[in-house]
Amino acid sequence: MSRTDEDYGDLGERRTRRIRLVAWVTIIALIVGGGGATVFTLLFG
């Protein structure tokens, strides 16, 4: 494996982590911001 493959691997891992963080922040913001009751009703029946 060449050095560029390792660089891209690290970049992909960091990018995936950042996307996951943004997704969680967005979900939490939606719950807190407005539709909290609706989201909890959909999630927990």
N, C-alpha and C positions, 0 to 999 in steps of 0.2 A: 504494500500500500504506500502511495506517495504522500508527501507532505501536504499537498493540496487537498487530498481526500480527507485527511485528518482535520484540516481547517474547515472544510465544508461540513464535516460531521459535527464539530463543535458549534459551528454557526447554526446548524439545523437544530441542535439540542437547545441552544439559547433561544432561538426563535420560537420553538415549540413551547418552552417555559413561559416566554413573554405572552404568547397567544393565550395560553391557559390562564395566566394571571388576568389578562384583559377580559376574558370571558367571565371569570368569577366576579370581578369588580362590576361588570355590566349586570350580571344576574342580581347581585346584592343591591346595586343601585335601583334596579327596577322594583325589587321587593320593598325597599325602604321608601323609594320615591313616591309610589302611587298605588300600584295594584297589589299591595302586600296581602290583603285578605283574599283576593282572587287567586293569587299564586298559591298561598297555603291551602286553600280549598281544593285547587286542582291537584296539588302534590299529595295531600294527606286525606283526600276524600271528604 
